Amino acid sequence: MKKPSTWATCVALVRSIVHALWMTATVVPWAIAVLISAPFLNGTQIYWLCTGWLRLAVTGGTVILGIHNRVTGFENLPTADNGQAILLLKHQSTWETFSMPTLMPHPLAYVFKRELLFVPFFGWAMARMDMIHIDRRKRSQAFAKVVEQGRRLLAQGTWVIMFPEGTRIDRGQVGTYKTGGTKLAVETGAPVIPVAVTSAKCWPRKAFIKYPGVVDIVIGKPIPSVGRDPGELMLEVQTWIESNMRALDPQAYTD
């Protein structure tokens, strides 16, 4: 992979500082607005209110950082109001975490570690959203909670979104695909939808400096889960995601 020039890195650094300041300056008043409004709103209204700040962050990323999303496969999403879906994404950076709620026509429920709820302002606002936060120290109880809350959320028209690798993965690398998402799918009968994302080309894992460019988000066709083995189903998801990652970002894969 070709490294950016020193000048490009300096420009990217300045833009990244401006974007970080933009997110900091906007998240505080937005979170306060969520906290004040939450007692008077239902779960869906709170979700779209919080998504409003994510739109600010993503729009800021486009205007300030020069990062643009290119989405294909919208036709693969369920169109019925009560259509169920479990989205399983490649996870390379914070970018897709912010972008997906702004792109999807249905509310999304992330499965995430409960420690995020204690992040000032951002986490406090997240705590008002109807999502699935788990304690990773209590593995069996955590999965039972995912199934219980996931079943309820899917029944009310909310799509569940998970990162099967569990954490952000460096560009060109493959993490361990865990079967939590496919187990939930098999338990609930909801189809899984694999999604490939090339965000690390612009927003590398755990990096402060971001670079302009295009992030491809490719949505695959729904894969039925009824009667499937979770491990075999996850292998199918992994094969689809990783083959598309290699097609979308061949420079990142040297093997």
GIZIPE-V790750 format. One record per pair of residues at least 12 apart in sequence whose ideal C-beta (glycine too) atoms are under 7 Angstrom apart, sorted by the first residue. I is the first residue (numbers start at 1). J is the second residue. D is the distance in whole Angstrom. If there is no record, write none. Layout:
<<I:J:D> <I:J:D>>
This chain:
<<1:251:5> <1:252:6> <4:211:6> <9:209:7> <12:209:5> <12:210:6> <12:211:5> <13:209:5> <15:64:6> <15:65:5> <16:65:7> <16:208:6> <16:209:5> <16:210:5> <18:64:5> <19:60:6> <19:61:6> <19:64:4> <19:65:5> <22:60:5> <22:64:6> <23:57:5> <23:60:7> <26:53:6> <26:56:5> <27:53:6> <27:121:5> <27:122:6> <28:121:5> <30:53:4> <31:121:4> <31:122:7> <31:124:6> <31:125:4> <34:46:7> <34:49:6> <34:50:6> <34:125:4> <34:128:6> <35:124:6> <35:125:7> <35:128:7> <37:49:7> <38:128:4> <43:130:4> <44:107:6> <46:128:5> <46:129:6> <47:107:5> <47:129:6> <50:125:6> <50:129:6> <51:101:5> <51:102:6> <54:98:5> <54:101:5> <54:102:5> <55:102:5> <57:98:5> <58:98:5> <58:99:5> <58:102:5> <61:95:7> <65:210:5> <65:212:6> <66:212:3> <67:95:7> <67:202:5> <67:203:7> <67:210:7> <67:212:6> <67:213:6> <67:215:6> <68:214:5> <69:99:6> <69:215:5> <69:217:6> <70:214:5> <70:215:7> <70:216:5> <71:103:6> <71:217:5> <72:218:5> <72:219:7> <73:218:5> <73:219:3> <73:220:6> <74:219:7> <76:193:6> <76:219:5> <76:220:6> <76:221:5> <76:222:6> <77:219:6> <81:157:6> <82:157:5> <84:154:5> <84:190:4> <84:191:7> <85:159:4> <85:190:6> <85:191:6> <85:193:5> <85:222:7> <86:160:5> <86:162:7> <86:181:6> <86:184:6> <86:185:5> <86:190:5> <86:192:5> <87:159:6> <87:161:4> <87:193:5> <87:195:6> <88:162:6> <88:164:5> <88:181:5> <88:192:5> <88:194:5> <88:195:7> <88:237:5> <89:161:7> <89:163:6> <89:195:4> <89:197:6> <90:195:7> <90:196:5> <90:197:5> <90:241:5> <90:245:6> <91:163:4> <91:165:6> <91:167:7> <91:168:5> <91:169:6> <92:168:6> <92:169:6> <92:171:6> <92:197:6> <92:199:5> <92:200:4> <92:205:6> <93:168:6> <93:199:4> <93:200:6> <93:203:4> <93:204:7> <93:205:6> <94:203:7> <95:199:4> <95:203:4> <95:215:6> <96:197:5> <96:199:5> <100:161:6> <104:159:7> <106:157:6> <106:158:7> <106:159:5> <107:158:5> <108:158:7> <108:159:5> <108:161:5> <109:130:7> <109:131:5> <109:132:6> <109:153:5> <109:158:5> <109:160:5> <109:161:7> <110:131:5> <110:161:6> <111:132:5> <111:134:7> <111:146:6> <111:160:7> <111:162:5> <112:131:7> <112:133:6> <113:134:6> <113:136:6> <114:133:4> <114:134:6> <114:135:6> <117:133:6> <130:153:7> <132:145:7> <132:146:6> <132:149:5> <132:150:6> <134:146:6> <143:180:7> <146:180:7> <146:184:6> <147:184:6> <147:187:5> <150:184:5> <150:188:6> <151:188:5> <154:188:6> <154:190:5> <160:184:7> <162:180:7> <162:181:4> <164:177:5> <164:178:6> <164:181:5> <164:234:6> <164:237:7> <165:177:6> <166:178:6> <168:205:4> <168:206:7> <169:205:7> <170:200:7> <170:205:5> <171:200:4> <171:201:7> <171:204:7> <171:252:5> <172:252:3> <172:253:5> <174:242:6> <177:234:5> <177:238:4> <179:230:4> <179:231:6> <179:234:5> <182:225:7> <182:230:4> <182:233:4> <182:234:4> <182:237:7> <183:230:4> <185:225:4> <185:233:7> <186:225:5> <186:228:6> <186:230:5> <189:225:6> <189:226:5> <190:225:6> <191:222:4> <191:223:6> <191:224:5> <191:225:6> <192:223:5> <192:225:6> <192:233:7> <192:237:6> <193:219:6> <193:220:6> <193:222:5> <194:220:4> <194:237:5> <194:240:5> <194:241:5> <195:217:7> <195:218:7> <195:219:5> <195:220:7> <196:218:5> <196:241:5> <196:244:4> <196:245:5> <196:248:6> <197:215:7> <197:217:5> <198:215:6> <198:216:5> <198:248:5> <198:249:5> <199:215:5> <201:213:5> <201:215:7> <201:249:6> <202:215:6> <216:248:5> <218:244:5> <218:248:7> <220:240:5> <223:236:6> <223:237:7>>
